[in-house]
């Protein structure tokens, strides 16, 4: 699916697919996704069957990593 105003493309990816591809536990994947969203590196929107993700192309708006 694409945002027609900016041309940004979102991909619907289930958490289970992230887990399968990375070998990480579900809780670790969710934690990482939330951190990337807080850092403004990815954008998330609700999809039909899974959340939809895209990389924020405005890299100047990315926030630096802060250890929690």
C-alpha positions in Angstrom: 0.0 0.0 0.0 1.3 3.5 -0.7 0.8 6.9 0.7 0.0 8.9 -2.5 1.1 12.3 -1.0 4.6 11.3 -0.1 5.1 8.1 -2.2 6.0 6.2 1.0 5.3 2.5 0.8 4.1 0.5 3.8 4.5 -3.3 4.0 2.2 -5.4 6.2 4.4 -7.7 8.1 3.2 -10.0 10.9 5.3 -10.2 14.1 5.6 -13.9 13.5 7.5 -13.2 10.2 9.9 -10.9 11.9 10.5 -13.7 14.5 11.0 -16.3 11.9 13.4 -14.2 9.8 15.5 -12.9 12.8 15.3 -15.9 15.2 14.3 -13.4 17.9 11.5 -14.0 20.5 8.2 -12.2 20.0 8.8 -10.0 23.0 12.2 -8.9 21.6 10.8 -8.1 18.2 8.0 -6.0 19.7 10.5 -4.2 21.9 12.7 -3.4 19.0 9.9 -2.2 16.8 8.6 0.1 19.5 12.1 1.5 20.0 12.5 2.2 16.3 9.2 3.9 16.3 10.2 6.1 19.3 13.4 7.0 17.5 11.3 8.0 14.5 13.1 5.6 12.2 10.0 3.6 11.2 6.4 4.6 10.9 3.6 2.2 11.8 0.0 2.1 10.8 -2.7 -0.5 11.2 -3.1 -2.9 8.3 -5.8 -5.3 7.4 -4.1 -8.4 8.8 -1.0 -7.1 10.4 0.6 -3.7 11.2 2.1 -1.9 8.2 5.6 -0.6 8.5 7.8 1.8 6.4 11.2 3.5 6.9 10.9 7.2 7.7 12.7 8.8 4.7 13.2 12.0 6.6 16.4 10.8 8.3 17.0 14.3 9.8 14.0 13.7 12.1 15.5 10.4 13.4 16.4 10.6 17.1 19.6 9.2 18.5 19.8 5.9 20.4 19.5 6.2 24.2 20.2 3.1 26.2 17.2 2.2 28.4 
